[in-house]
Amino acid sequence: EVQLVESGGNLVQPGGSLRLSCTASGFTFSSSHVSWVRQAPGNRLEWVSIITSGGGTVYADSVKGRFIVSRDNAQNTVYLQMNSLKSEDTAMYYCAAETGTSVGTGFNYWGQGAQVTVSS
């Protein structure tokens, strides 16, 4: 069974930090590119970050300098470390995997989502 299981969502105060995890099973994780995508209520999906199979990373301007994406292929896990959190970061966060050779082919698998709420 193909799965992307997310964990780590929580309520956090502005300026705080949180780490999300995305653990994969049922496909070749090490050759996959993994993005983080988020959606706030009433908003469209917003792409946040990607880490390629080779470990390269790209970030949306809204999170650049605050978020860090990493991967541990031995654990089939991608992480999103979120620092200096703002209320604007409040959203449901999803990990999504691309299994094709090239980036930009579209997401093949999605995680179930992790709720991040930034509030005092």
C-alpha positions as CSV (number, residue, x, y, z in Angstrom):
1,E,0.0,0.0,0.0
2,V,1.3,3.4,-1.0
3,Q,1.3,5.9,1.9
4,L,2.6,9.3,2.9
5,V,1.9,9.7,6.6
6,E,2.4,13.1,8.1
7,S,2.9,14.0,11.7
8,G,3.9,17.0,13.9
9,G,1.1,19.4,13.3
10,N,0.2,21.5,16.4
11,L,-0.8,24.8,17.9
12,V,2.2,27.1,18.2
13,Q,2.8,30.7,19.3
14,P,4.0,33.4,16.9
15,G,7.8,33.2,16.7
16,G,7.8,29.6,17.6
17,S,9.0,26.5,15.8
18,L,7.5,23.3,14.6
19,R,8.8,20.3,12.7
20,L,6.6,18.3,10.4
21,S,7.4,14.8,9.2
22,C,6.3,12.9,6.1
23,T,7.1,9.2,6.1
24,A,6.6,7.2,2.9
25,S,6.0,3.5,2.2
26,G,5.0,1.4,-0.8
27,F,7.2,3.1,-3.4
28,T,10.8,4.0,-4.1
29,F,11.1,7.0,-1.9
30,S,14.8,7.7,-2.5
31,S,14.2,8.5,-6.2
32,S,11.2,10.7,-5.5
33,H,11.0,14.5,-5.3
34,V,8.9,15.7,-2.4
35,S,7.1,19.0,-2.0
36,W,5.3,20.6,0.9
37,V,2.1,22.3,-0.1
38,R,-0.3,24.2,2.3
39,Q,-3.9,25.5,2.2
40,A,-5.4,28.0,4.6
41,P,-9.2,28.1,4.9
42,G,-10.8,29.8,1.9
43,N,-7.4,29.9,0.0
44,R,-6.1,27.9,-2.8
45,L,-3.2,25.5,-2.5
46,E,0.1,27.2,-2.0
47,W,3.4,25.4,-2.9
48,V,5.9,25.9,0.0
49,S,9.0,23.9,-0.8
50,I,10.6,21.0,-2.6
51,I,13.4,18.7,-2.0
52,T,14.6,16.6,-5.0
53,S,15.9,13.1,-5.0
54,G,19.4,14.6,-5.1
55,G,18.8,16.7,-2.1
56,G,18.4,20.1,-3.8
57,T,15.9,22.5,-2.2
58,V,13.8,25.4,-3.3
59,Y,11.5,27.5,-1.2
60,A,8.6,29.9,-1.8
61,D,9.4,33.5,-1.1
62,S,6.9,33.5,1.8
63,V,8.9,31.0,3.8
64,K,12.4,31.5,2.5
65,G,14.9,32.0,5.4
66,R,12.4,30.6,7.9
67,F,11.7,27.0,6.8
68,I,14.1,24.2,6.0
69,V,13.3,21.0,4.2
70,S,15.4,17.9,4.6
71,R,15.2,14.2,4.0
72,D,16.5,11.0,5.5
73,N,16.3,8.3,2.9
74,A,17.2,5.5,5.4
75,Q,14.0,6.4,7.2
76,N,11.9,7.2,4.1
77,T,11.1,10.5,5.7
78,V,11.1,14.1,4.7
79,Y,11.0,16.9,7.3
80,L,9.8,20.5,7.2
81,Q,11.4,22.5,10.0
82,M,9.4,25.7,10.5
83,N,11.0,28.6,12.4
84,S,9.9,32.1,13.2
85,L,6.3,31.1,12.6
86,K,3.7,33.8,11.7
87,S,0.0,33.8,11.9
88,E,0.0,33.8,8.1
89,D,1.6,30.3,8.2
90,T,-1.6,28.8,9.7
91,A,-2.8,26.2,7.2
92,M,-3.2,22.5,6.5
93,Y,0.2,21.3,5.3
94,Y,0.5,18.4,2.9
95,C,3.5,16.5,1.6
96,A,3.3,15.4,-2.0
97,A,5.6,13.1,-3.9
98,E,6.6,13.1,-7.6
99,T,7.9,9.7,-8.7
100,G,8.9,10.7,-12.2
101,T,12.5,11.4,-13.2
102,S,12.0,15.1,-13.7
103,V,10.5,17.7,-11.4
104,G,7.3,19.2,-12.6
105,T,5.5,16.1,-13.8
106,G,2.8,16.4,-11.2
107,F,2.2,14.9,-7.8
108,N,1.6,11.1,-7.7
109,Y,1.0,10.7,-4.0
110,W,-0.3,13.0,-1.2
111,G,-0.1,12.9,2.6
112,Q,-3.2,13.2,4.7
113,G,-2.4,16.6,5.9
114,A,-1.1,18.1,9.2
115,Q,-2.8,21.2,10.8
116,V,-0.5,24.0,11.8
117,T,-2.1,26.8,13.8
118,V,0.0,29.8,14.8
119,S,-1.8,31.8,17.5
120,S,-1.1,33.5,20.8
